[in-house]
Amino acid sequence: MTFKEQLAADISTFLNPDEFGEEYSVEMGGSEAAAVVGVLEDEEETQPTLSPADGVYLALKRFHCRLSDLPMAPKIGREISVNGDRYQVLDIGRSAGMCVLRLEAYQS
């Protein structure tokens, strides 16, 4: 097995819904919703934006998926909806056909 074949197999295992992956409905930039298998994880604990009394928190997440599964190319600053929850793309990591989107959302 070549390195590229092994990498593709590893990605398939990571994104497999029976392993770590889950199916998400993803919309970007006015696109139609696309079914994307990925992993959505909390980056760190939510943080109050001003004070805990205002009830608004900043949630930071990472979304791992195949770049080719997204409805369009991600861009920093673009809004993305994952299962109806709206986020803004803070950063994009790309490697070997995978991408990791750093996302933020203000929640109450």
CORKASUL-V209546 format. One record per backbone hydrogen bond with DSSP energy under -1.0 kcal/mol. CO is the residue of the C=O (numbers start at 1). NH is the residue of the N-H. If there is no record, write none. Layout:
co = <CO CO>
nh = <NH NH>
This chain:
co = <2 3 4 5 6 7 8 9 10 11 16 16 22 24 25 26 27 28 34 36 38 39 41 47 51 56 57 58 59 60 61 62 63 64 65 66 67 75 78 79 80 81 82 85 87 88 89 91 93 95 97 98 99 100 101 102 102 103 104 105 107>
nh = <6 7 8 9 10 11 12 13 14 15 19 21 38 36 83 34 81 31 26 24 22 64 62 58 54 49 107 47 105 43 103 41 101 39 99 69 70 78 89 29 87 27 85 82 80 104 77 102 100 98 67 95 65 93 63 90 91 61 88 59 57>
